[in-house]
């Protein structure tokens, strides 16, 4: 159990917010020209997958924020 505060948590939260904002901006600006003409039902799975993909590396990142190790 951690007794003293660590710099990794506030830096990690700021990095996470920044990376998620950049990811969202990239998806919102790059994807519509590619799939904008598709039917909404065809676009939905693409946006659902891209909305969930960012969660995959989150576990290791949160472990690093807590422990300082990547695994």
PDB file of N, H, CA, C and O in Angstrom:
ATOM      1  N   UNK A   1       0.842  -1.178   0.000  1.00  0.00           N
ATOM      2  CA  UNK A   1       0.000   0.000   0.000  1.00  0.00           C
ATOM      3  C   UNK A   1       0.891   1.246   0.000  1.00  0.00           C
ATOM      4  O   UNK A   1       1.893   1.312   0.712  1.00  0.00           O
ATOM      5  N   UNK A   2       0.511   2.206  -0.793  1.00  0.00           N
ATOM      6  H   UNK A   2      -0.303   2.152  -1.371  1.00  0.00           H
ATOM      7  CA  UNK A   2       1.268   3.448  -0.935  1.00  0.00           C
ATOM      8  C   UNK A   2       1.003   4.351   0.258  1.00  0.00           C
ATOM      9  O   UNK A   2      -0.148   4.595   0.620  1.00  0.00           O
ATOM     10  N   UNK A   3       2.079   4.850   0.871  1.00  0.00           N
ATOM     11  H   UNK A   3       3.014   4.652   0.577  1.00  0.00           H
ATOM     12  CA  UNK A   3       1.933   5.737   2.024  1.00  0.00           C
ATOM     13  C   UNK A   3       2.108   7.202   1.653  1.00  0.00           C
ATOM     14  O   UNK A   3       1.507   8.077   2.276  1.00  0.00           O
ATOM     15  N   UNK A   4       2.931   7.476   0.637  1.00  0.00           N
ATOM     16  H   UNK A   4       3.419   6.765   0.131  1.00  0.00           H
ATOM     17  CA  UNK A   4       3.197   8.858   0.231  1.00  0.00           C
ATOM     18  C   UNK A   4       2.660   9.096  -1.174  1.00  0.00           C
ATOM     19  O   UNK A   4       2.597   8.165  -1.977  1.00  0.00           O
ATOM     20  N   UNK A   5       2.277  10.319  -1.478  1.00  0.00           N
ATOM     21  H   UNK A   5       2.328  11.076  -0.826  1.00  0.00           H
ATOM     22  CA  UNK A   5       1.795  10.611  -2.831  1.00  0.00           C
ATOM     23  C   UNK A   5       2.909  10.404  -3.857  1.00  0.00           C
ATOM     24  O   UNK A   5       4.093  10.519  -3.541  1.00  0.00           O
ATOM     25  N   UNK A   6       2.517  10.106  -5.054  1.00  0.00           N
ATOM     26  H   UNK A   6       1.555  10.013  -5.310  1.00  0.00           H
ATOM     27  CA  UNK A   6       3.466   9.887  -6.134  1.00  0.00           C
ATOM     28  C   UNK A   6       3.151  10.814  -7.298  1.00  0.00           C
ATOM     29  O   UNK A   6       1.994  11.183  -7.502  1.00  0.00           O
ATOM     30  N   UNK A   7       4.155  11.188  -8.052  1.00  0.00           N
ATOM     31  H   UNK A   7       5.094  10.888  -7.887  1.00  0.00           H
ATOM     32  CA  UNK A   7       3.984  12.085  -9.197  1.00  0.00           C
ATOM     33  C   UNK A   7       3.301  11.386 -10.361  1.00  0.00           C
ATOM     34  O   UNK A   7       2.760  12.056 -11.241  1.00  0.00           O
ATOM     35  N   UNK A   8       3.310  10.051 -10.389  1.00  0.00           N
ATOM     36  H   UNK A   8       3.750   9.507  -9.674  1.00  0.00           H
ATOM     37  CA  UNK A   8       2.771   9.314 -11.532  1.00  0.00           C
ATOM     38  C   UNK A   8       1.263   9.487 -11.693  1.00  0.00           C
ATOM     39  O   UNK A   8       0.767   9.478 -12.820  1.00  0.00           O
ATOM     40  N   UNK A   9       0.541   9.640 -10.625  1.00  0.00           N
ATOM     41  H   UNK A   9       0.943   9.647  -9.709  1.00  0.00           H
ATOM     42  CA  UNK A   9      -0.919   9.718 -10.728  1.00  0.00           C
ATOM     43  C   UNK A   9      -1.365  11.023 -11.395  1.00  0.00           C
ATOM     44  O   UNK A   9      -2.109  10.949 -12.373  1.00  0.00           O
ATOM     45  N   UNK A  10      -0.962  12.205 -10.936  1.00  0.00           N
ATOM     46  H   UNK A  10      -0.358  12.265 -10.141  1.00  0.00           H
ATOM     47  CA  UNK A  10      -1.419  13.413 -11.629  1.00  0.00           C
ATOM     48  C   UNK A  10      -0.871  13.518 -13.057  1.00  0.00           C
ATOM     49  O   UNK A  10      -1.583  13.953 -13.963  1.00  0.00           O
ATOM     50  N   UNK A  11       0.385  13.124 -13.259  1.00  0.00           N
ATOM     51  H   UNK A  11       0.963  12.770 -12.523  1.00  0.00           H
ATOM     52  CA  UNK A  11       0.956  13.150 -14.609  1.00  0.00           C
ATOM     53  C   UNK A  11       0.231  12.133 -15.491  1.00  0.00           C
ATOM     54  O   UNK A  11      -0.048  12.412 -16.657  1.00  0.00           O
ATOM     55  N   UNK A  12      -0.068  10.974 -14.949  1.00  0.00           N
ATOM     56  H   UNK A  12       0.159  10.748 -14.002  1.00  0.00           H
ATOM     57  CA  UNK A  12      -0.780   9.941 -15.699  1.00  0.00           C
ATOM     58  C   UNK A  12      -2.177  10.380 -16.099  1.00  0.00           C
ATOM     59  O   UNK A  12      -2.613  10.123 -17.221  1.00  0.00           O
ATOM     60  N   UNK A  13      -2.879  11.040 -15.192  1.00  0.00           N
ATOM     61  H   UNK A  13      -2.525  11.249 -14.280  1.00  0.00           H
ATOM     62  CA  UNK A  13      -4.226  11.525 -15.504  1.00  0.00           C
ATOM     63  C   UNK A  13      -4.168  12.594 -16.596  1.00  0.00           C
ATOM     64  O   UNK A  13      -4.970  12.579 -17.529  1.00  0.00           O
ATOM     65  N   UNK A  14      -3.222  13.514 -16.476  1.00  0.00           N
ATOM     66  H   UNK A  14      -2.571  13.526 -15.717  1.00  0.00           H
ATOM     67  CA  UNK A  14      -3.074  14.546 -17.508  1.00  0.00           C
ATOM     68  C   UNK A  14      -2.701  13.927 -18.852  1.00  0.00           C
ATOM     69  O   UNK A  14      -3.236  14.329 -19.885  1.00  0.00           O
ATOM     70  N   UNK A  15      -1.801  12.965 -18.851  1.00  0.00           N
ATOM     71  H   UNK A  15      -1.367  12.638 -18.012  1.00  0.00           H
ATOM     72  CA  UNK A  15      -1.412  12.296 -20.094  1.00  0.00           C
ATOM     73  C   UNK A  15      -2.592  11.544 -20.692  1.00  0.00           C
ATOM     74  O   UNK A  15      -2.795  11.568 -21.906  1.00  0.00           O
ATOM     75  N   UNK A  16      -3.368  10.879 -19.849  1.00  0.00           N
ATOM     76  H   UNK A  16      -3.204  10.859 -18.863  1.00  0.00           H
ATOM     77  CA  UNK A  16      -4.528  10.137 -20.331  1.00  0.00           C
ATOM     78  C   UNK A  16      -5.546  11.071 -20.977  1.00  0.00           C
ATOM     79  O   UNK A  16      -6.065  10.772 -22.053  1.00  0.00           O
ATOM     80  N   UNK A  17      -5.833  12.191 -20.334  1.00  0.00           N
ATOM     81  H   UNK A  17      -5.411  12.433 -19.460  1.00  0.00           H
ATOM     82  CA  UNK A  17      -6.783  13.165 -20.896  1.00  0.00           C
ATOM     83  C   UNK A  17      -6.260  13.714 -22.220  1.00  0.00           C
ATOM     84  O   UNK A  17      -7.020  13.850 -23.179  1.00  0.00           O
ATOM     85  N   UNK A  18      -4.973  14.029 -22.275  1.00  0.00           N
ATOM     86  H   UNK A  18      -4.356  13.919 -21.496  1.00  0.00           H
ATOM     87  CA  UNK A  18      -4.384  14.563 -23.498  1.00  0.00           C
ATOM     88  C   UNK A  18      -4.427  13.544 -24.636  1.00  0.00           C
ATOM     89  O   UNK A  18      -4.824  13.878 -25.753  1.00  0.00           O
ATOM     90  N   UNK A  19      -4.027  12.318 -24.361  1.00  0.00           N
ATOM     91  H   UNK A  19      -3.705  12.047 -23.454  1.00  0.00           H
ATOM     92  CA  UNK A  19      -4.019  11.281 -25.395  1.00  0.00           C
ATOM     93  C   UNK A  19      -5.438  10.973 -25.866  1.00  0.00           C
ATOM     94  O   UNK A  19      -5.662  10.802 -27.065  1.00  0.00           O
ATOM     95  N   UNK A  20      -6.396  10.899 -24.949  1.00  0.00           N
ATOM     96  H   UNK A  20      -6.214  11.037 -23.976  1.00  0.00           H
ATOM     97  CA  UNK A  20      -7.779  10.636 -25.356  1.00  0.00           C
ATOM     98  C   UNK A  20      -8.346  11.786 -26.179  1.00  0.00           C
ATOM     99  O   UNK A  20      -9.100  11.549 -27.123  1.00  0.00           O
ATOM    100  N   UNK A  21      -8.000  13.021 -25.844  1.00  0.00           N
ATOM    101  H   UNK A  21      -7.387  13.213 -25.077  1.00  0.00           H
ATOM    102  CA  UNK A  21      -8.449  14.160 -26.637  1.00  0.00           C
ATOM    103  C   UNK A  21      -7.855  14.104 -28.044  1.00  0.00           C
ATOM    104  O   UNK A  21      -8.560  14.328 -29.028  1.00  0.00           O
ATOM    105  N   UNK A  22      -6.572  13.809 -28.137  1.00  0.00           N
ATOM    106  H   UNK A  22      -6.000  13.627 -27.337  1.00  0.00           H
ATOM    107  CA  UNK A  22      -5.933  13.694 -29.447  1.00  0.00           C
ATOM    108  C   UNK A  22      -6.525  12.541 -30.256  1.00  0.00           C
ATOM    109  O   UNK A  22      -6.733  12.673 -31.462  1.00  0.00           O
ATOM    110  N   UNK A  23      -6.794  11.422 -29.605  1.00  0.00           N
ATOM    111  H   UNK A  23      -6.625  11.315 -28.626  1.00  0.00           H
ATOM    112  CA  UNK A  23      -7.411  10.276 -30.269  1.00  0.00           C
ATOM    113  C   UNK A  23      -8.804  10.651 -30.782  1.00  0.00           C
ATOM    114  O   UNK A  23      -9.152  10.343 -31.922  1.00  0.00           O
ATOM    115  N   UNK A  24      -9.585  11.303 -29.952  1.00  0.00           N
ATOM    116  H   UNK A  24      -9.302  11.553 -29.026  1.00  0.00           H
ATOM    117  CA  UNK A  24     -10.931  11.708 -30.368  1.00  0.00           C
ATOM    118  C   UNK A  24     -10.909  12.691 -31.521  1.00  0.00           C
ATOM    119  O   UNK A  24     -11.706  12.583 -32.453  1.00  0.00           O
ATOM    120  N   UNK A  25      -9.994  13.656 -31.460  1.00  0.00           N
ATOM    121  H   UNK A  25      -9.346  13.744 -30.703  1.00  0.00           H
ATOM    122  CA  UNK A  25      -9.880  14.629 -32.553  1.00  0.00           C
ATOM    123  C   UNK A  25      -9.447  13.935 -33.836  1.00  0.00           C
ATOM    124  O   UNK A  25      -9.964  14.236 -34.912  1.00  0.00           O
ATOM    125  N   UNK A  26      -8.500  13.009 -33.727  1.00  0.00           N
ATOM    126  H   UNK A  26      -8.080  12.765 -32.853  1.00  0.00           H
ATOM    127  CA  UNK A  26      -8.037  12.277 -34.912  1.00  0.00           C
ATOM    128  C   UNK A  26      -9.169  11.470 -35.530  1.00  0.00           C
ATOM    129  O   UNK A  26      -9.352  11.491 -36.748  1.00  0.00           O
ATOM    130  N   UNK A  27      -9.924  10.765 -34.713  1.00  0.00           N
ATOM    131  H   UNK A  27      -9.775  10.748 -33.724  1.00  0.00           H
ATOM    132  CA  UNK A  27     -11.036   9.962 -35.229  1.00  0.00           C
ATOM    133  C   UNK A  27     -12.097  10.864 -35.850  1.00  0.00           C
ATOM    134  O   UNK A  27     -12.614  10.568 -36.927  1.00  0.00           O
ATOM    135  N   UNK A  28     -12.421  11.966 -35.171  1.00  0.00           N
ATOM    136  H   UNK A  28     -12.001  12.206 -34.296  1.00  0.00           H
ATOM    137  CA  UNK A  28     -13.480  12.856 -35.657  1.00  0.00           C
ATOM    138  C   UNK A  28     -13.076  13.603 -36.924  1.00  0.00           C
ATOM    139  O   UNK A  28     -13.943  14.020 -37.692  1.00  0.00           O
ATOM    140  N   UNK A  29     -11.781  13.779 -37.155  1.00  0.00           N
ATOM    141  H   UNK A  29     -11.076  13.440 -36.531  1.00  0.00           H
ATOM    142  CA  UNK A  29     -11.376  14.524 -38.345  1.00  0.00           C
ATOM    143  C   UNK A  29     -10.967  13.617 -39.505  1.00  0.00           C
ATOM    144  O   UNK A  29     -11.136  13.995 -40.664  1.00  0.00           O
ATOM    145  N   UNK A  30     -10.438  12.439 -39.219  1.00  0.00           N
ATOM    146  H   UNK A  30     -10.301  12.132 -38.277  1.00  0.00           H
ATOM    147  CA  UNK A  30      -9.959  11.567 -40.280  1.00  0.00           C
ATOM    148  C   UNK A  30     -11.005  10.581 -40.798  1.00  0.00           C
ATOM    149  O   UNK A  30     -10.980  10.219 -41.974  1.00  0.00           O
ATOM    150  N   UNK A  31     -11.906  10.149 -39.952  1.00  0.00           N
ATOM    151  H   UNK A  31     -11.926  10.443 -38.996  1.00  0.00           H
ATOM    152  CA  UNK A  31     -12.836   9.102 -40.342  1.00  0.00           C
ATOM    153  C   UNK A  31     -14.023   9.567 -41.181  1.00  0.00           C
ATOM    154  O   UNK A  31     -14.383   8.863 -42.124  1.00  0.00           O
ATOM    155  N   UNK A  32     -14.644  10.692 -40.903  1.00  0.00           N
ATOM    156  H   UNK A  32     -14.351  11.264 -40.137  1.00  0.00           H
ATOM    157  CA  UNK A  32     -15.816  11.080 -41.704  1.00  0.00           C
ATOM    158  C   UNK A  32     -15.576  11.161 -43.219  1.00  0.00           C
ATOM    159  O   UNK A  32     -16.454  10.752 -43.979  1.00  0.00           O
ATOM    160  N   UNK A  33     -14.443  11.664 -43.685  1.00  0.00           N
ATOM    161  H   UNK A  33     -13.730  11.996 -43.067  1.00  0.00           H
ATOM    162  CA  UNK A  33     -14.255  11.639 -45.142  1.00  0.00           C
ATOM    163  C   UNK A  33     -14.193  10.221 -45.717  1.00  0.00           C
ATOM    164  O   UNK A  33     -14.527  10.005 -46.882  1.00  0.00           O
ATOM    165  N   UNK A  34     -13.767   9.263 -44.903  1.00  0.00           N
ATOM    166  H   UNK A  34     -13.496   9.438 -43.957  1.00  0.00           H
ATOM    167  CA  UNK A  34     -13.652   7.890 -45.394  1.00  0.00           C
ATOM    168  C   UNK A  34     -14.972   7.135 -45.367  1.00  0.00           C
ATOM    169  O   UNK A  34     -15.281   6.385 -46.293  1.00  0.00           O
ATOM    170  N   UNK A  35     -15.756   7.331 -44.304  1.00  0.00           N
ATOM    171  H   UNK A  35     -15.505   7.940 -43.551  1.00  0.00           H
ATOM    172  CA  UNK A  35     -16.987   6.538 -44.173  1.00  0.00           C
ATOM    173  C   UNK A  35     -18.235   7.412 -44.094  1.00  0.00           C
ATOM    174  O   UNK A  35     -19.320   6.909 -43.800  1.00  0.00           O
ATOM    175  N   UNK A  36     -18.100   8.701 -44.350  1.00  0.00           N
ATOM    176  H   UNK A  36     -17.219   9.109 -44.588  1.00  0.00           H
ATOM    177  CA  UNK A  36     -19.232   9.618 -44.228  1.00  0.00           C
ATOM    178  C   UNK A  36     -20.381   9.323 -45.169  1.00  0.00           C
ATOM    179  O   UNK A  36     -21.530   9.641 -44.864  1.00  0.00           O
ATOM    180  N   UNK A  37     -20.086   8.719 -46.310  1.00  0.00           N
ATOM    181  H   UNK A  37     -19.152   8.461 -46.558  1.00  0.00           H
ATOM    182  CA  UNK A  37     -21.139   8.421 -47.283  1.00  0.00           C
ATOM    183  C   UNK A  37     -21.845   7.099 -46.991  1.00  0.00           C
ATOM    184  O   UNK A  37     -22.854   6.775 -47.617  1.00  0.00           O
ATOM    185  N   UNK A  38     -21.315   6.347 -46.046  1.00  0.00           N
ATOM    186  H   UNK A  38     -20.495   6.610 -45.537  1.00  0.00           H
ATOM    187  CA  UNK A  38     -21.931   5.069 -45.697  1.00  0.00           C
ATOM    188  C   UNK A  38     -23.258   5.293 -44.975  1.00  0.00           C
ATOM    189  O   UNK A  38     -23.515   6.365 -44.426  1.00  0.00           O
ATOM    190  N   UNK A  39     -24.080   4.272 -44.990  1.00  0.00           N
ATOM    191  H   UNK A  39     -23.871   3.401 -45.436  1.00  0.00           H
ATOM    192  CA  UNK A  39     -25.322   4.248 -44.231  1.00  0.00           C
ATOM    193  C   UNK A  39     -24.973   4.302 -42.732  1.00  0.00           C
ATOM    194  O   UNK A  39     -23.929   3.798 -42.317  1.00  0.00           O
ATOM    195  N   UNK A  40     -25.839   4.907 -41.940  1.00  0.00           N
ATOM    196  H   UNK A  40     -26.686   5.317 -42.277  1.00  0.00           H
ATOM    197  CA  UNK A  40     -25.597   5.030 -40.496  1.00  0.00           C
ATOM    198  C   UNK A  40     -25.435   3.667 -39.830  1.00  0.00           C
ATOM    199  O   UNK A  40     -24.650   3.530 -38.892  1.00  0.00           O
ATOM    200  N   UNK A  41     -26.163   2.661 -40.299  1.00  0.00           N
ATOM    201  H   UNK A  41     -26.801   2.772 -41.062  1.00  0.00           H
ATOM    202  CA  UNK A  41     -26.035   1.325 -39.713  1.00  0.00           C
ATOM    203  C   UNK A  41     -24.682   0.695 -40.047  1.00  0.00           C
ATOM    204  O   UNK A  41     -24.199  -0.149 -39.291  1.00  0.00           O
ATOM    205  N   UNK A  42     -24.074   1.079 -41.137  1.00  0.00           N
ATOM    206  H   UNK A  42     -24.466   1.765 -41.750  1.00  0.00           H
ATOM    207  CA  UNK A  42     -22.738   0.581 -41.475  1.00  0.00           C
ATOM    208  C   UNK A  42     -21.663   1.349 -40.711  1.00  0.00           C
ATOM    209  O   UNK A  42     -20.618   0.784 -40.388  1.00  0.00           O
ATOM    210  N   UNK A  43     -21.900   2.611 -40.420  1.00  0.00           N
ATOM    211  H   UNK A  43     -22.750   3.069 -40.682  1.00  0.00           H
ATOM    212  CA  UNK A  43     -20.937   3.412 -39.674  1.00  0.00           C
ATOM    213  C   UNK A  43     -20.899   3.042 -38.193  1.00  0.00           C
ATOM    214  O   UNK A  43     -19.853   3.133 -37.552  1.00  0.00           O
ATOM    215  N   UNK A  44     -22.021   2.633 -37.667  1.00  0.00           N
ATOM    216  H   UNK A  44     -22.871   2.559 -38.188  1.00  0.00           H
ATOM    217  CA  UNK A  44     -22.135   2.368 -36.234  1.00  0.00           C
ATOM    218  C   UNK A  44     -21.099   1.383 -35.709  1.00  0.00           C
ATOM    219  O   UNK A  44     -20.445   1.682 -34.710  1.00  0.00           O
ATOM    220  N   UNK A  45     -20.917   0.202 -36.344  1.00  0.00           N
ATOM    221  H   UNK A  45     -21.448  -0.041 -37.155  1.00  0.00           H
ATOM    222  CA  UNK A  45     -19.911  -0.721 -35.801  1.00  0.00           C
ATOM    223  C   UNK A  45     -18.492  -0.147 -35.831  1.00  0.00           C
ATOM    224  O   UNK A  45     -17.687  -0.435 -34.945  1.00  0.00           O
ATOM    225  N   UNK A  46     -18.187   0.655 -36.837  1.00  0.00           N
ATOM    226  H   UNK A  46     -18.840   0.889 -37.556  1.00  0.00           H
ATOM    227  CA  UNK A  46     -16.857   1.260 -36.920  1.00  0.00           C
ATOM    228  C   UNK A  46     -16.643   2.182 -35.727  1.00  0.00           C
ATOM    229  O   UNK A  46     -15.609   2.106 -35.064  1.00  0.00           O
ATOM    230  N   UNK A  47     -17.603   3.044 -35.449  1.00  0.00           N
ATOM    231  H   UNK A  47     -18.443   3.106 -35.988  1.00  0.00           H
ATOM    232  CA  UNK A  47     -17.471   3.972 -34.328  1.00  0.00           C
ATOM    233  C   UNK A  47     -17.516   3.253 -32.979  1.00  0.00           C
ATOM    234  O   UNK A  47     -16.856   3.681 -32.032  1.00  0.00           O
ATOM    235  N   UNK A  48     -18.278   2.177 -32.880  1.00  0.00           N
ATOM    236  H   UNK A  48     -18.814   1.829 -33.649  1.00  0.00           H
ATOM    237  CA  UNK A  48     -18.314   1.407 -31.623  1.00  0.00           C
ATOM    238  C   UNK A  48     -16.953   0.768 -31.367  1.00  0.00           C
ATOM    239  O   UNK A  48     -16.438   0.835 -30.251  1.00  0.00           O
ATOM    240  N   UNK A  49     -16.370   0.154 -32.386  1.00  0.00           N
ATOM    241  H   UNK A  49     -16.788   0.100 -33.293  1.00  0.00           H
ATOM    242  CA  UNK A  49     -15.053  -0.471 -32.227  1.00  0.00           C
ATOM    243  C   UNK A  49     -14.013   0.581 -31.858  1.00  0.00           C
ATOM    244  O   UNK A  49     -13.223   0.371 -30.938  1.00  0.00           O
ATOM    245  N   UNK A  50     -14.004   1.704 -32.561  1.00  0.00           N
ATOM    246  H   UNK A  50     -14.646   1.875 -33.308  1.00  0.00           H
ATOM    247  CA  UNK A  50     -13.029   2.751 -32.266  1.00  0.00           C
ATOM    248  C   UNK A  50     -13.289   3.402 -30.905  1.00  0.00           C
ATOM    249  O   UNK A  50     -12.369   3.938 -30.288  1.00  0.00           O
ATOM    250  N   UNK A  51     -14.519   3.359 -30.443  1.00  0.00           N
ATOM    251  H   UNK A  51     -15.267   2.924 -30.944  1.00  0.00           H
ATOM    252  CA  UNK A  51     -14.838   3.889 -29.121  1.00  0.00           C
ATOM    253  C   UNK A  51     -14.402   2.974 -27.993  1.00  0.00           C
ATOM    254  O   UNK A  51     -14.282   3.415 -26.850  1.00  0.00           O
ATOM    255  N   UNK A  52     -14.162   1.701 -28.299  1.00  0.00           N
ATOM    256  H   UNK A  52     -14.260   1.343 -29.228  1.00  0.00           H
ATOM    257  CA  UNK A  52     -13.760   0.738 -27.285  1.00  0.00           C
ATOM    258  C   UNK A  52     -12.255   0.456 -27.349  1.00  0.00           C
ATOM    259  O   UNK A  52     -11.665   0.049 -26.349  1.00  0.00           O
ATOM    260  N   UNK A  53     -11.634   0.665 -28.499  1.00  0.00           N
ATOM    261  H   UNK A  53     -12.113   0.996 -29.312  1.00  0.00           H
ATOM    262  CA  UNK A  53     -10.221   0.333 -28.695  1.00  0.00           C
ATOM    263  C   UNK A  53      -9.313   1.051 -27.699  1.00  0.00           C
ATOM    264  O   UNK A  53      -8.314   0.478 -27.265  1.00  0.00           O
ATOM    265  N   UNK A  54      -9.629   2.270 -27.332  1.00  0.00           N
ATOM    266  H   UNK A  54     -10.441   2.736 -27.685  1.00  0.00           H
ATOM    267  CA  UNK A  54      -8.763   3.024 -26.434  1.00  0.00           C
ATOM    268  C   UNK A  54      -8.678   2.394 -25.047  1.00  0.00           C
ATOM    269  O   UNK A  54      -7.751   2.686 -24.290  1.00  0.00           O
ATOM    270  N   UNK A  55      -9.629   1.537 -24.709  1.00  0.00           N
ATOM    271  H   UNK A  55     -10.381   1.299 -25.324  1.00  0.00           H
ATOM    272  CA  UNK A  55      -9.645   0.909 -23.393  1.00  0.00           C
ATOM    273  C   UNK A  55      -8.570  -0.181 -23.275  1.00  0.00           C
ATOM    274  O   UNK A  55      -8.110  -0.476 -22.172  1.00  0.00           O
ATOM    275  N   UNK A  56      -8.171  -0.774 -24.397  1.00  0.00           N
ATOM    276  H   UNK A  56      -8.545  -0.535 -25.293  1.00  0.00           H
ATOM    277  CA  UNK A  56      -7.255  -1.913 -24.357  1.00  0.00           C
ATOM    278  C   UNK A  56      -5.941  -1.615 -23.633  1.00  0.00           C
ATOM    279  O   UNK A  56      -5.549  -2.414 -22.783  1.00  0.00           O
ATOM    280  N   UNK A  57      -5.238  -0.515 -23.917  1.00  0.00           N
ATOM    281  H   UNK A  57      -5.557   0.134 -24.608  1.00  0.00           H
ATOM    282  CA  UNK A  57      -3.975  -0.273 -23.194  1.00  0.00           C
ATOM    283  C   UNK A  57      -4.170   0.372 -21.819  1.00  0.00           C
ATOM    284  O   UNK A  57      -3.197   0.601 -21.101  1.00  0.00           O
ATOM    285  N   UNK A  58      -5.407   0.663 -21.452  1.00  0.00           N
ATOM    286  H   UNK A  58      -6.197   0.476 -22.035  1.00  0.00           H
ATOM    287  CA  UNK A  58      -5.672   1.390 -20.221  1.00  0.00           C
ATOM    288  C   UNK A  58      -5.261   0.615 -18.971  1.00  0.00           C
ATOM    289  O   UNK A  58      -4.784   1.220 -18.011  1.00  0.00           O
ATOM    290  N   UNK A  59      -5.432  -0.694 -18.959  1.00  0.00           N
ATOM    291  H   UNK A  59      -5.819  -1.185 -19.739  1.00  0.00           H
ATOM    292  CA  UNK A  59      -5.106  -1.492 -17.771  1.00  0.00           C
ATOM    293  C   UNK A  59      -3.641  -1.353 -17.397  1.00  0.00           C
ATOM    294  O   UNK A  59      -3.315  -1.090 -16.240  1.00  0.00           O
ATOM    295  N   UNK A  60      -2.756  -1.529 -18.374  1.00  0.00           N
ATOM    296  H   UNK A  60      -3.022  -1.743 -19.314  1.00  0.00           H
ATOM    297  CA  UNK A  60      -1.322  -1.415 -18.090  1.00  0.00           C
ATOM    298  C   UNK A  60      -0.949  -0.001 -17.668  1.00  0.00           C
ATOM    299  O   UNK A  60      -0.100   0.192 -16.798  1.00  0.00           O
ATOM    300  N   UNK A  61      -1.584   0.977 -18.283  1.00  0.00           N
ATOM    301  H   UNK A  61      -2.274   0.820 -18.990  1.00  0.00           H
ATOM    302  CA  UNK A  61      -1.308   2.365 -17.933  1.00  0.00           C
ATOM    303  C   UNK A  61      -1.713   2.650 -16.489  1.00  0.00           C
ATOM    304  O   UNK A  61      -0.975   3.313 -15.760  1.00  0.00           O
ATOM    305  N   UNK A  62      -2.867   2.160 -16.074  1.00  0.00           N
ATOM    306  H   UNK A  62      -3.466   1.622 -16.666  1.00  0.00           H
ATOM    307  CA  UNK A  62      -3.313   2.357 -14.692  1.00  0.00           C
ATOM    308  C   UNK A  62      -2.424   1.613 -13.707  1.00  0.00           C
ATOM    309  O   UNK A  62      -2.176   2.101 -12.604  1.00  0.00           O
ATOM    310  N   UNK A  63      -1.940   0.430 -14.095  1.00  0.00           N
ATOM    311  H   UNK A  63      -2.142   0.033 -14.990  1.00  0.00           H
ATOM    312  CA  UNK A  63      -0.996  -0.299 -13.240  1.00  0.00           C
ATOM    313  C   UNK A  63       0.278   0.523 -13.069  1.00  0.00           C
ATOM    314  O   UNK A  63       0.813   0.616 -11.964  1.00  0.00           O
ATOM    315  N   UNK A  64       0.771   1.127 -14.170  1.00  0.00           N
ATOM    316  H   UNK A  64       0.336   1.051 -15.067  1.00  0.00           H
ATOM    317  CA  UNK A  64       1.963   1.961 -14.079  1.00  0.00           C
ATOM    318  C   UNK A  64       1.719   3.152 -13.156  1.00  0.00           C
ATOM    319  O   UNK A  64       2.585   3.504 -12.355  1.00  0.00           O
ATOM    320  N   UNK A  65       0.555   3.769 -13.263  1.00  0.00           N
ATOM    321  H   UNK A  65      -0.148   3.483 -13.914  1.00  0.00           H
ATOM    322  CA  UNK A  65       0.255   4.915 -12.412  1.00  0.00           C
ATOM    323  C   UNK A  65       0.284   4.529 -10.932  1.00  0.00           C
ATOM    324  O   UNK A  65       0.735   5.315 -10.098  1.00  0.00           O
ATOM    325  N   UNK A  66      -0.183   3.351 -10.605  1.00  0.00           N
ATOM    326  H   UNK A  66      -0.549   2.712 -11.282  1.00  0.00           H
ATOM    327  CA  UNK A  66      -0.236   2.920  -9.210  1.00  0.00           C
ATOM    328  C   UNK A  66       1.093   2.395  -8.697  1.00  0.00           C
ATOM    329  O   UNK A  66       1.495   2.706  -7.576  1.00  0.00           O
ATOM    330  N   UNK A  67       1.788   1.587  -9.523  1.00  0.00           N
ATOM    331  H   UNK A  67       1.461   1.334 -10.434  1.00  0.00           H
ATOM    332  CA  UNK A  67       2.948   0.854  -9.011  1.00  0.00           C
ATOM    333  C   UNK A  67       4.280   1.312  -9.584  1.00  0.00           C
ATOM    334  O   UNK A  67       5.322   1.106  -8.961  1.00  0.00           O
ATOM    335  N   UNK A  68       4.262   1.928 -10.759  1.00  0.00           N
ATOM    336  H   UNK A  68       3.416   2.095 -11.265  1.00  0.00           H
ATOM    337  CA  UNK A  68       5.515   2.295 -11.409  1.00  0.00           C
ATOM    338  C   UNK A  68       6.032   1.200 -12.326  1.00  0.00           C
ATOM    339  O   UNK A  68       7.074   1.367 -12.960  1.00  0.00           O
ATOM    340  N   UNK A  69       5.322   0.081 -12.405  1.00  0.00           N
ATOM    341  H   UNK A  69       4.476  -0.055 -11.890  1.00  0.00           H
ATOM    342  CA  UNK A  69       5.689  -1.028 -13.316  1.00  0.00           C
ATOM    343  C   UNK A  69       4.627  -1.137 -14.391  1.00  0.00           C
ATOM    344  O   UNK A  69       3.479  -0.754 -14.166  1.00  0.00           O
ATOM    345  N   UNK A  70       4.990  -1.656 -15.559  1.00  0.00           N
ATOM    346  H   UNK A  70       5.923  -1.967 -15.742  1.00  0.00           H
ATOM    347  CA  UNK A  70       4.057  -1.764 -16.675  1.00  0.00           C
ATOM    348  C   UNK A  70       3.285  -3.076 -16.688  1.00  0.00           C
ATOM    349  O   UNK A  70       2.443  -3.273 -17.565  1.00  0.00           O
ATOM    350  N   UNK A  71       3.535  -3.952 -15.776  1.00  0.00           N
ATOM    351  H   UNK A  71       4.219  -3.792 -15.064  1.00  0.00           H
ATOM    352  CA  UNK A  71       2.835  -5.236 -15.821  1.00  0.00           C
ATOM    353  C   UNK A  71       2.424  -5.732 -14.476  1.00  0.00           C
ATOM    354  O   UNK A  71       1.826  -6.803 -14.370  1.00  0.00           O
TER     355      UNK A  71
END
